[in-house]
Amino acid sequence: MKKYLAASGLILMSFQLNESGVFEAYTQKIPGTEVTFDLAPIPAGSFQMGSNDSNFPDQNPIHEVKLDAFWMGTHEVTWDAFELFLDKQYEESMTEGGVPEIVDGLTRPSLPYLDMTFGMGKEGKPAVGMTQYGALQYCRWLYLKTGIFYRIPTEAEWEYAARAGSKGRFFFGDDPANLSEYSWTKANSQDGTHPVGQKKANPWGLFDIYGNVQEWTIDLYEEDFYSRSAKENPLNPAEKLYPHVVRGGSFKTPESEIGSAVRGVSDPTWKRIDPQIPKSQWWFPEAPFIGLRIVRPLNPPSPEQIKAYYEQEPIADY
């Protein structure tokens, strides 16, 4: 794993920064449990975002983006971690010493009324079917458990990390014939999710960045956003519920629709069998192909900014 020098003056926990002040990979344990997940360092830098492919006008134009350093989960969030948040009683049974009061008081979703894996199973596999609001609230739960600010990536952060310094369609080049070595797509998935980390990682240590499940970003989707995007740490905050940007493709996605620059979108039809009125803030009953991957900024925001991020009001879905 490559290591990168951290910016001076930042206060970081000792297990992420060695004695020489090097920004490096680390393993996060969820306190009181045996559940862990790994994070890879994504160095600060600039890259060319998007493409000039006329078949995908929402990727136009290519534009330079500069990003601060952050860590990103080496894998999509798996059921063993997500279910601790989902099911309070399960968390209590799996947590040595009990659940702290600040975590115990967190609002959580009602248990799903159907099998959210749609028969695909959970062991080692990515958690699926949560709304963007549900993904954000998982990050809030994780913050209360660990004291570390985790969040959903921006669209620019996702593409930058997926590219890992590359400029082609994929981080390994332009030939889709090699895609099966790195991802689970419609061509090889047998129509289901797979345990994370079975395929090759990208050069920055990220597994399943293409395929397996689509991954939430925090951004609103607008086809022409690139024509007015900020050059530094761009963000397109959501003022409406649909559509949000999802990235990476899933086990249902054809290989022709996979690539570092490809922009997916959330869809209200994912909730068409939801019996609740208004529709659930937490679940997409017909979206067993959407999950999440978390990031942690090297330079965390202020406590006030963290509070505002986690306490965003959900947008009503009727």
PyMOL commands that set and color helices and strands:
alter all, ss='L'
color gray80, all
select helices_A, chain A and resi 14-16+57-59+79-86+88-94+101-104+132-146+155-163+176-181+225-227+255-257+268-271+303-310
alter helices_A, ss='H'
color red, helices_A
select strands_A, chain A and resi 4-5+22-23+26-29+36-42+45-49+63-67+70-73+214-220+244-247+263-265+290-291+295-297
alter strands_A, ss='S'
color yellow, strands_A
deselect
rebuild
show_as cartoon
